[in-house]
Amino acid sequence: MRVVLRRRLPAALAVLAFLVPAGCGTAEDSSDAGSSAGSAAVGEPWYDEITPADADGAAGGTDGPCPLPVTFPVAEGWQAEAIELPDPTAAGVDDPELAAEMTAMMVIRGDATARCEVDGRGAGGGFLRVWTTEQDVTPRAALDAFLADTSIEQATEAQFRDVTAGDLTGVEATWVSHNELLDEERRSWAVAVPANGQSLLFEVSEGLLTEHSDLLPAYRLTVQGLRTAG
């Protein structure tokens, strides 16, 4: 797959441009950083000193944006929208099969499928994405599969810790990765929690224009405010 990506980068970028929300190697052996509730890890890689952003709305549940078996607060200036798989032929790629394959690569990673995107660009942030797994996938297994998927990027320096996320107990990971399509190195964070028999992943990643200080306040708000829907 990497050979295809290198040879057909324009096609991949075309598909990526059309992957929008509706309406708008294997990871290294981990080192357990301990529970975030038990002790704060100041500085890289967790940055626990960063406080949550102010909330302005919510998503998830059955009635709001992004139907999910949980609800979560949305940071001020951020907008949540459900992700829909676009028509691959609309991207202008000559090979529909290739377009469909590359589109799938953008919304499927490991055992998880992207369901929701919270856009923070209007507030100077990046994106927070919510991924869901099939039934009977544990949070740690979901994260392991997510980081092991090398179709887009190679994850390294992975660390894990047990966390309390709202009224749920889950696992948090942070890692460094190199994205071949964009040729950039970045740090990412994700929390995986069990809900309705599956696992949900809430993930943010640094980018060319976004740093941890732009992303983590909204991420902290979401993680700390997770609640089982119902």
C-alpha positions as CSV (number, residue, x, y, z in Angstrom):
1,M,0.0,0.0,0.0
2,R,2.8,2.4,0.7
3,V,4.1,2.1,-2.9
4,V,0.6,3.0,-4.2
5,L,0.5,6.1,-1.9
6,R,3.9,7.3,-3.1
7,R,3.0,6.9,-6.8
8,R,-0.5,8.3,-6.5
9,L,-0.1,11.1,-3.9
10,P,-2.3,13.5,-5.9
11,A,-5.1,11.0,-6.0
12,A,-4.8,10.4,-2.2
13,L,-4.9,14.1,-1.5
14,A,-7.9,14.5,-3.7
15,V,-9.8,11.9,-1.7
16,L,-8.7,13.5,1.5
17,A,-10.0,16.9,0.4
18,F,-13.5,15.3,0.0
19,L,-13.5,13.6,3.3
20,V,-15.6,16.0,5.3
21,P,-18.1,15.8,8.2
22,A,-21.7,15.6,7.2
23,G,-22.9,19.1,6.8
24,C,-20.0,21.0,6.3
25,G,4.5,-0.3,12.0
26,T,3.4,-1.5,15.2
27,A,3.6,0.7,18.2
28,E,6.6,0.3,20.5
29,D,6.2,-1.6,23.8
30,S,4.4,0.8,26.1
31,S,5.3,2.1,29.5
32,D,2.5,2.5,32.0
33,A,2.3,6.1,33.1
34,G,-0.2,5.4,35.8
35,S,-3.7,6.7,36.4
36,S,-4.3,10.3,35.5
37,A,-6.6,10.5,38.5
38,G,-3.9,9.4,40.8
39,S,-1.1,11.8,39.9
40,A,-0.6,14.6,37.4
41,A,2.1,14.1,34.7
42,V,3.4,17.6,34.1
43,G,5.0,18.3,30.7
44,E,5.5,16.0,27.8
45,P,4.0,13.7,26.8
46,W,0.8,14.0,28.9
47,Y,0.7,17.7,29.8
48,D,-1.8,17.2,32.6
49,E,-1.2,20.8,33.7
50,I,-3.4,21.9,30.8
51,T,-6.9,22.6,32.0
52,P,-10.2,21.9,30.2
53,A,-11.7,24.5,27.9
54,D,-15.1,26.1,28.5
55,A,-18.0,24.1,27.2
56,D,-20.5,25.5,24.6
57,G,-22.9,22.7,23.7
58,A,-22.7,18.9,23.7
59,A,-22.7,16.0,21.2
60,G,-23.4,12.3,21.2
61,G,-26.5,10.5,22.5
62,T,-29.5,10.0,20.3
63,D,-30.7,13.6,19.6
64,G,-27.5,15.7,19.2
65,P,-24.8,15.8,16.6
66,C,-22.8,12.6,16.2
67,P,-25.2,9.8,17.5
68,L,-23.2,7.7,20.0
69,P,-23.8,5.6,23.1
70,V,-22.2,8.4,25.1
71,T,-22.6,12.2,25.4
72,F,-19.7,14.7,25.7
73,P,-19.3,18.4,26.0
74,V,-18.0,20.5,23.1
75,A,-15.5,23.3,23.6
76,E,-16.5,26.9,22.9
77,G,-15.8,27.6,19.2
78,W,-15.7,23.9,18.2
79,Q,-18.4,22.3,16.0
80,A,-19.3,18.6,16.1
81,E,-20.6,16.9,12.9
82,A,-21.1,13.2,12.0
83,I,-18.7,11.8,9.4
84,E,-20.2,10.3,6.3
85,L,-18.3,8.4,3.6
86,P,-18.2,10.5,0.5
87,D,-18.9,9.3,-3.0
88,P,-15.3,8.4,-4.2
89,T,-16.1,9.4,-7.8
90,A,-16.8,13.0,-6.6
91,A,-13.1,13.4,-5.8
92,G,-12.2,13.4,-9.5
93,V,-10.0,10.3,-9.3
94,D,-9.8,8.3,-12.5
95,D,-9.7,5.0,-10.8
96,P,-12.9,4.6,-8.7
97,E,-11.6,1.4,-7.0
98,L,-8.5,3.3,-5.9
99,A,-10.5,6.3,-4.7
100,A,-12.8,4.0,-2.7
101,E,-9.9,2.3,-1.1
102,M,-8.1,5.5,-0.2
103,T,-11.3,7.0,1.2
104,A,-11.7,3.9,3.4
105,M,-8.2,4.5,4.6
106,M,-9.2,7.9,5.9
107,V,-12.1,6.6,8.0
108,I,-11.0,3.2,9.1
109,R,-8.0,2.6,11.3
110,G,-7.3,-0.7,13.0
111,D,-10.6,-2.0,14.3
112,A,-12.1,1.5,14.5
113,T,-14.3,3.6,12.1
114,A,-14.4,7.4,12.3
115,R,-18.0,8.5,13.3
116,C,-17.7,12.1,14.4
117,E,-15.4,15.0,13.9
118,V,-15.3,18.1,16.2
119,D,-13.8,21.0,14.2
120,G,-11.8,23.5,16.3
121,R,-10.2,25.5,13.5
122,G,-12.5,28.5,14.2
123,A,-11.1,28.6,17.7
124,G,-7.5,28.1,16.7
125,G,-7.5,24.4,17.4
126,G,-7.5,21.4,15.1
127,F,-9.8,18.4,15.1
128,L,-11.0,15.9,17.6
129,R,-12.3,12.7,16.1
130,V,-14.4,10.0,17.6
131,W,-13.9,6.4,16.4
132,T,-16.0,3.3,17.2
133,T,-15.1,-0.4,17.1
134,E,-17.2,-3.5,16.5
135,Q,-18.7,-5.3,19.5
136,D,-16.5,-7.1,22.1
137,V,-13.3,-5.0,21.5
138,T,-11.8,-3.8,24.8
139,P,-10.4,-0.3,25.1
140,R,-6.8,-1.5,25.2
141,A,-7.2,-3.8,22.3
142,A,-8.8,-0.9,20.3
143,L,-5.9,1.3,21.0
144,D,-3.4,-1.4,20.1
145,A,-5.0,-2.0,16.8
146,F,-5.3,1.7,16.1
147,L,-1.6,2.3,16.6
148,A,-0.6,-0.9,14.8
149,D,-2.3,0.3,11.5
150,T,0.5,1.6,9.3
151,S,-1.6,2.4,6.2
152,I,-1.3,6.2,6.8
153,E,1.4,6.6,9.5
154,Q,3.9,4.8,11.7
155,A,3.3,5.1,15.4
156,T,6.3,5.1,17.8
157,E,7.0,6.0,21.4
158,A,3.6,4.8,22.6
159,Q,2.7,5.1,26.2
160,F,-0.5,4.0,27.9
161,R,-2.2,4.7,31.2
162,D,-5.5,3.9,32.9
163,V,-7.9,6.8,33.3
164,T,-11.3,7.8,34.6
165,A,-13.2,9.6,31.8
166,G,-16.3,11.1,33.2
167,D,-18.4,8.2,34.5
168,L,-16.4,5.7,32.5
169,T,-13.1,3.9,33.1
170,G,-10.8,3.5,30.1
171,V,-7.3,3.6,28.7
172,E,-5.4,6.6,27.4
173,A,-2.5,6.5,24.9
174,T,0.0,9.0,23.5
175,W,2.4,8.4,20.7
176,V,4.5,10.1,18.0
177,S,3.9,9.3,14.4
178,H,5.1,10.2,10.9
179,N,2.5,10.8,8.3
180,E,3.7,9.8,4.8
181,L,0.9,11.7,2.9
182,L,1.7,15.0,4.6
183,D,5.3,14.3,5.4
184,E,5.0,15.5,9.0
185,E,5.8,14.2,12.5
186,R,3.3,14.8,15.2
187,R,2.2,13.7,18.7
188,S,-1.3,12.3,19.2
189,W,-3.4,11.5,22.2
190,A,-6.5,9.2,22.4
191,V,-8.8,7.9,25.1
192,A,-10.6,4.6,24.6
193,V,-13.7,3.8,26.7
194,P,-16.2,0.9,26.8
195,A,-19.8,1.8,25.8
196,N,-22.7,-0.4,24.7
197,G,-20.5,-3.4,24.2
198,Q,-18.0,-1.7,22.0
199,S,-15.1,0.7,22.5
200,L,-15.1,4.4,21.5
201,L,-11.8,6.3,20.8
202,F,-11.5,10.1,21.2
203,E,-8.4,11.2,19.4
204,V,-6.5,14.5,18.7
205,S,-3.3,15.0,16.8
206,E,-0.9,17.9,16.5
207,G,-0.3,19.3,13.0
208,L,1.6,21.9,11.0
209,L,-0.5,24.7,12.5
210,T,-1.6,23.2,15.8
211,E,0.3,22.3,19.0
212,H,-0.7,20.5,22.1
213,S,-1.8,23.8,23.7
214,D,-4.3,24.3,20.9
215,L,-5.8,20.8,21.2
216,L,-5.6,19.5,24.7
217,P,-8.0,22.0,26.4
218,A,-10.9,20.8,24.2
219,Y,-9.7,17.2,24.5
220,R,-9.6,17.4,28.3
221,L,-13.1,18.9,28.4
222,T,-14.4,16.1,26.2
223,V,-12.7,13.3,28.2
224,Q,-13.6,14.6,31.6
225,G,-17.2,15.2,30.6
226,L,-18.0,11.8,29.0
227,R,-21.3,10.3,30.2
228,T,-23.1,7.2,29.3
229,A,-26.2,8.1,27.2
230,G,-29.6,7.2,28.4
